[in-house]
Amino acid sequence: MSDFVINALSRESLEEQSLSGQGSIEWILIVALIAVAIIGGLTALSGAMKDKLTTITKSLQSVTTNTP
């Protein structure tokens, strides 16, 4: 009888471990999806950001070259 209880308890702990591993994989997938979304968003905005920075740089260069 005690062997049956020990086996049942060990199986229960194995199931808990596999469920916690499954939860970890789900969190990793969520983080990976968020990272891909952020990278995609930054890539989409990179052209507009480059244009704005170029405009600012040209404005600053014209201000510094026109001062005596």
TORDRENSE-581695 format. One record per atom (N, C-alpha, C, O): chain; residue in three letters; z negated, y negated, x; atom name. Coordinates in pm, 1 decimal. Each point is the difference from the previous one (the first is absolute). Example, Ala and Ser with C-alpha at 12.3 -4.5 7.8 and 13.67 -1.06 7.14 Angstrom:
<firos>
 chain res       up    north     east atom
     A ALA   -780.0    569.0   1319.0    N
     A ALA      0.0   -119.0    -89.0   CA
     A ALA      0.0   -120.0     90.0    C
     A ALA    -66.5      1.9    103.6    O
     A SER    138.5   -106.9   -138.6    N
     A SER     -6.0   -119.0     82.0   CA
     A SER    -73.0   -109.0    -77.0    C
     A SER    -16.9   -110.8     50.9    O
</firos>
This chain:
<firos>
 chain res       up    north     east atom
     A MET      0.0    119.7     82.2    N
     A MET      0.0   -119.7    -82.2   CA
     A MET      0.0   -125.5     86.2    C
     A MET     70.7    -96.1    -30.3    O
     A SER   -148.9     96.3    136.6    N
     A SER     -6.8   -118.9     84.5   CA
     A SER    134.4    -25.3     69.8    C
     A SER     35.6   -115.4     23.6    O
     A ASP     39.1    220.9      9.6    N
     A ASP    133.1    -18.4     59.2   CA
     A ASP     93.0    -71.0    -97.1    C
     A ASP     80.4    -84.1     40.2    O
     A PHE    -91.3    117.9   -167.5    N
     A PHE     83.5    -63.1   -101.2   CA
     A PHE    -29.0   -150.0     -8.4    C
     A PHE     92.2    -81.0    -10.0    O
     A VAL   -219.7     44.7     14.2    N
     A VAL    -40.0   -140.3     -7.4   CA
     A VAL     47.5    -75.1    124.9    C
     A VAL     49.9   -112.0    -10.0    O
     A ILE    -65.3    172.7    124.9    N
     A ILE     42.7    -63.7    125.2   CA
     A ILE    151.5    -21.0     -0.9    C
     A ILE     47.6   -106.4     39.6    O
     A ASN     28.5    206.7    -84.4    N
     A ASN    145.9    -13.4     -7.6   CA
     A ASN     40.7   -108.7    -99.5    C
     A ASN     92.9    -76.5     25.7    O
     A ALA   -161.7     70.1   -137.5    N
     A ALA     31.3   -101.7   -100.6   CA
     A ALA    -27.6   -139.2     55.5    C
     A ALA     78.7    -92.3    -20.9    O
     A LEU   -189.5     77.4     91.0    N
     A LEU    -34.2   -130.3     56.5   CA
     A LEU     99.1    -39.5    109.0    C
     A LEU     38.6   -116.6      9.1    O
     A SER      2.4    211.1     72.6    N
     A SER     94.0    -32.8    106.7   CA
     A SER    136.7    -35.4    -57.4    C
     A SER     67.7    -88.3     52.6    O
     A ARG    -26.3    155.4   -159.1    N
     A ARG    127.3    -34.7    -64.5   CA
     A ARG     -7.5   -138.9    -61.3    C
     A ARG     96.4    -76.4      5.1    O
     A GLU   -211.4     44.2    -63.1    N
     A GLU    -17.0   -132.3    -60.0   CA
     A GLU     10.3   -108.9    106.8    C
     A GLU     62.5   -103.7    -22.2    O
     A SER   -122.9    127.5    135.9    N
     A SER      7.1   -100.1    106.8   CA
     A SER    142.4    -10.7     54.7    C
     A SER     43.0   -108.6     38.7    O
     A LEU     30.4    219.8    -34.9    N
     A LEU    139.3     -4.9     44.0   CA
     A LEU     84.6    -81.8    -97.1    C
     A LEU     86.5    -76.7     42.3    O
     A GLU   -111.2     92.7   -172.5    N
     A GLU     74.7    -75.6    -98.9   CA
     A GLU    -30.0   -148.9     12.9    C
     A GLU     90.6    -82.4    -12.7    O
     A GLU   -216.4     46.9     37.6    N
     A GLU    -36.5   -140.1     17.7   CA
     A GLU     69.6    -58.4    122.8    C
     A GLU     46.8   -113.8     -2.3    O
     A GLN    -40.6    192.3    108.5    N
     A GLN     66.9    -47.8    121.2   CA
     A GLN    148.8    -20.6    -24.1    C
     A GLN     56.9    -98.4     47.4    O
     A SER      7.1    189.4   -120.2    N
     A SER    143.0    -15.8    -24.9   CA
     A SER     25.7   -118.9    -91.3    C
     A SER    101.6    -67.9     14.7    O
     A LEU   -192.1     41.4   -109.3    N
     A LEU     16.2   -115.7    -86.1   CA
     A LEU    -18.8   -129.1     78.6    C
     A LEU     70.9    -97.8    -23.9    O
     A SER   -165.3     96.4    116.9    N
     A SER    -19.1   -120.8     79.0   CA
     A SER    119.8    -20.9     92.3    C
     A SER     38.0   -114.2     25.9    O
     A GLY     21.6    221.0     23.7    N
     A GLY    120.8    -11.6     80.3   CA
     A GLY    116.1    -52.0    -81.7    C
     A GLY     81.3    -78.4     48.8    O
     A GLN    -73.8    122.2   -172.9    N
     A GLN    104.8    -48.0    -89.6   CA
     A GLN    -18.0   -148.8    -26.6    C
     A GLN     97.9    -74.4     -3.7    O
     A GLY   -221.1     30.5    -14.8    N
     A GLY    -27.0   -142.2    -20.8   CA
     A GLY     38.9    -82.3    120.9    C
     A GLY     51.1   -111.2    -14.0    O
     A SER    -74.9    164.9    133.0    N
     A SER     37.3    -71.0    122.7   CA
     A SER    151.1    -16.4      9.2    C
     A SER     49.3   -106.1     38.3    O
     A ILE     22.8    210.0    -73.2    N
     A ILE    146.4     -6.8      3.9   CA
     A ILE     49.9   -103.7    -99.8    C
     A ILE     93.7    -74.4     29.0    O
     A GLU   -155.8     69.3   -146.1    N
     A GLU     41.5    -99.5    -99.2   CA
     A GLU    -22.6   -141.8     51.5    C
     A GLU     84.5    -87.4    -19.4    O
     A TRP   -197.6     64.3     84.5    N
     A TRP    -26.8   -132.9     56.0   CA
     A TRP     99.0    -33.9    109.8    C
     A TRP     45.2   -114.2      9.5    O
     A ILE    -11.0    211.1     73.1    N
     A ILE     98.1    -23.7    106.3   CA
     A ILE    135.5    -36.9    -60.2    C
     A ILE     67.9    -89.7     50.0    O
     A LEU    -28.5    158.7   -157.2    N
     A LEU    126.8    -31.3    -65.6   CA
     A LEU     -1.5   -140.4    -61.0    C
     A LEU     99.9    -71.5      6.4    O
     A ILE   -211.9     32.7    -64.7    N
     A ILE    -11.1   -133.9    -58.3   CA
     A ILE     11.0   -106.4    109.0    C
     A ILE     72.1    -98.5    -15.8    O
     A VAL   -143.4    118.7    126.0    N
     A VAL      5.0    -96.7    110.8   CA
     A VAL    140.7     -7.5     58.1    C
     A VAL     48.0   -108.7     32.2    O
     A ALA     18.3    222.8    -18.6    N
     A ALA    136.3      1.5     52.4   CA
     A ALA     95.0    -74.2    -94.1    C
     A ALA     87.8    -73.1     45.9    O
     A LEU   -104.5     91.1   -176.0    N
     A LEU     84.8    -69.5    -96.7   CA
     A LEU    -21.6   -150.8      6.7    C
     A LEU     96.0    -76.8     -6.4    O
     A ILE   -220.5     34.3     19.1    N
     A ILE    -29.7   -143.1     13.0   CA
     A ILE     61.9    -55.7    127.5    C
     A ILE     55.9   -109.7     -0.6    O
     A ALA    -65.7    185.2    110.3    N
     A ALA     58.2    -45.6    127.4   CA
     A ALA    151.1    -14.7    -11.6    C
     A ALA     56.9    -96.9     50.5    O
     A VAL      7.8    191.0   -115.7    N
     A VAL    145.6     -7.8    -17.4   CA
     A VAL     35.9   -120.9    -85.7    C
     A VAL     98.4    -68.4     27.9    O
     A ALA   -177.0     41.3   -131.7    N
     A ALA     25.9   -115.8    -86.0   CA
     A ALA    -16.1   -130.4     77.4    C
     A ALA     80.7    -91.8    -15.1    O
     A ILE   -184.2     83.4     97.5    N
     A ILE    -22.0   -121.3     80.0   CA
     A ILE    113.7    -19.2    100.0    C
     A ILE     51.1   -111.0     14.6    O
     A ILE    -11.6    216.0     53.2    N
     A ILE    109.7     -9.5     96.8   CA
     A ILE    129.5    -40.9    -68.8    C
     A ILE     74.3    -83.7     51.1    O
     A GLY    -47.3    143.3   -167.9    N
     A GLY    120.0    -37.1    -75.1   CA
     A GLY     -2.4   -144.8    -44.0    C
     A GLY    101.6    -69.1      8.5    O
     A GLY   -216.3     22.0    -55.4    N
     A GLY    -12.4   -138.8    -42.1   CA
     A GLY     19.2    -97.2    114.8    C
     A GLY     69.6   -100.6    -14.0    O
     A LEU   -131.1    130.3    127.3    N
     A LEU     15.9    -87.4    116.2   CA
     A LEU    142.6      0.8     52.1    C
     A LEU     50.3   -102.7     45.3    O
     A THR     14.2    216.0    -51.4    N
     A THR    139.9      8.0     42.8   CA
     A THR     88.0    -83.1    -92.1    C
     A THR     91.0    -69.0     46.1    O
     A ALA   -117.8     75.3   -176.2    N
     A ALA     79.6    -77.2    -95.5   CA
     A ALA    -21.0   -149.7     19.2    C
     A ALA     92.8    -78.4    -19.8    O
     A LEU   -213.2     37.9     57.9    N
     A LEU    -30.1   -141.8     17.1   CA
     A LEU     31.7    -52.8    139.5    C
     A LEU     -7.6   -120.7     23.2    O
     A SER     42.0    207.0     67.9    N
     A SER     17.3    -43.1    139.3   CA
     A SER    112.3   -101.7     16.1    C
     A SER    -12.0    -92.6     80.3    O
     A GLY    120.3    108.0   -154.8    N
     A GLY    110.1    -95.4     11.1   CA
     A GLY    -40.9   -138.7    -45.2    C
     A GLY     31.0    -98.8     66.6    O
     A ALA   -100.5     90.1   -179.2    N
     A ALA    -45.8   -129.9    -51.1   CA
     A ALA   -101.7    -62.4     94.7    C
     A ALA      1.8   -121.0     22.8    O
     A MET    -90.3    203.3     32.1    N
     A MET   -100.2    -51.5     93.2   CA
     A MET     67.2    -52.9    126.7    C
     A MET    -40.7   -103.1     53.6    O
     A LYS    142.5    172.8     -6.3    N
     A LYS     71.4    -43.5    120.5   CA
     A LYS     67.7   -134.3    -25.0    C
     A LYS     -3.2    -88.2     85.8    O
     A ASP     64.3     72.3   -202.7    N
     A ASP     65.8   -126.5    -32.6   CA
     A ASP   -100.3   -114.9     -4.4    C
     A ASP     27.6   -107.9     52.4    O
     A LYS   -142.9    129.8   -113.8    N
     A LYS   -102.8   -105.2     -8.1   CA
     A LYS    -51.4    -36.3    138.9    C
     A LYS    -15.8   -118.0     31.1    O
     A LEU    -10.0    217.0     51.5    N
     A LEU    -48.6    -27.4    135.1   CA
     A LEU    104.3    -72.2     84.3    C
     A LEU    -34.5    -84.8     82.4    O
     A THR    160.7    117.5   -102.2    N
     A THR    107.5    -69.1     71.5   CA
     A THR      5.5   -146.8    -42.0    C
     A THR     17.2    -88.4     84.0    O
     A THR    -31.6     62.6   -213.4    N
     A THR     -1.0   -137.5    -50.2   CA
     A THR   -116.9    -78.5     57.8    C
     A THR     16.3   -114.6     42.0    O
     A ILE   -132.3    174.9    -39.9    N
     A ILE   -119.1    -66.3     55.6   CA
     A ILE     18.9    -27.6    148.4    C
     A ILE    -34.5   -107.9     48.1    O
     A THR     89.0    204.5     24.5    N
     A THR     21.9    -16.7    143.9   CA
     A THR     96.5   -114.6     27.4    C
     A THR    -23.8    -81.9     88.7    O
     A LYS    132.3     76.1   -164.5    N
     A LYS     96.9   -108.4     18.7   CA
     A LYS    -61.5   -135.2    -32.1    C
     A LYS     26.3    -98.5     68.9    O
     A SER   -108.6     93.6   -174.0    N
     A SER    -67.0   -126.0    -35.6   CA
     A SER    -93.3    -45.1    110.7    C
     A SER     -3.2   -118.0     35.0    O
     A LEU    -72.3    210.7     19.9    N
     A LEU    -92.6    -34.5    108.1   CA
     A LEU     74.6    -41.3    126.2    C
     A LEU    -44.3    -90.3     71.0    O
     A GLN    155.7    154.2    -42.5    N
     A GLN     78.3    -36.2    118.3   CA
     A GLN     59.1   -139.4    -15.2    C
     A GLN      5.1    -75.6     97.0    O
     A SER     39.2     40.6   -216.4    N
     A SER     57.9   -133.0    -19.9   CA
     A SER   -107.0   -107.1      8.6    C
     A SER     28.4   -110.8     45.3    O
     A VAL   -149.5    140.3    -87.1    N
     A VAL   -109.2    -96.6      9.4   CA
     A VAL    -38.3    -21.2    144.7    C
     A VAL    -22.7   -113.8     41.0    O
     A THR     14.8    218.6     36.9    N
     A THR    -43.2    -13.5    139.2   CA
     A THR    109.9    -63.3     87.1    C
     A THR    -31.4    -66.8     98.5    O
     A THR    157.9     86.4   -132.6    N
     A THR    107.5    -57.6     82.4   CA
     A THR     24.1   -145.3    -34.7    C
     A THR     53.3    -73.2     83.5    O
     A ASN    -89.6     27.5   -202.1    N
     A ASN     22.5   -139.6    -41.0   CA
     A ASN   -113.4    -94.7     41.9    C
     A ASN     16.1   -121.8     -8.5    O
     A THR   -128.1    174.6     52.7    N
     A THR   -110.3    -87.0     40.1   CA
     A THR     21.4    -47.3    142.6    C
     A THR     45.1     76.7     85.0    O
     A PRO    -77.8   -204.8    -58.0    N
     A PRO     21.2    -52.8    137.4   CA
     A PRO    -99.7     51.1    100.1    C
     A PRO      6.4    -36.1    117.6    O
</firos>
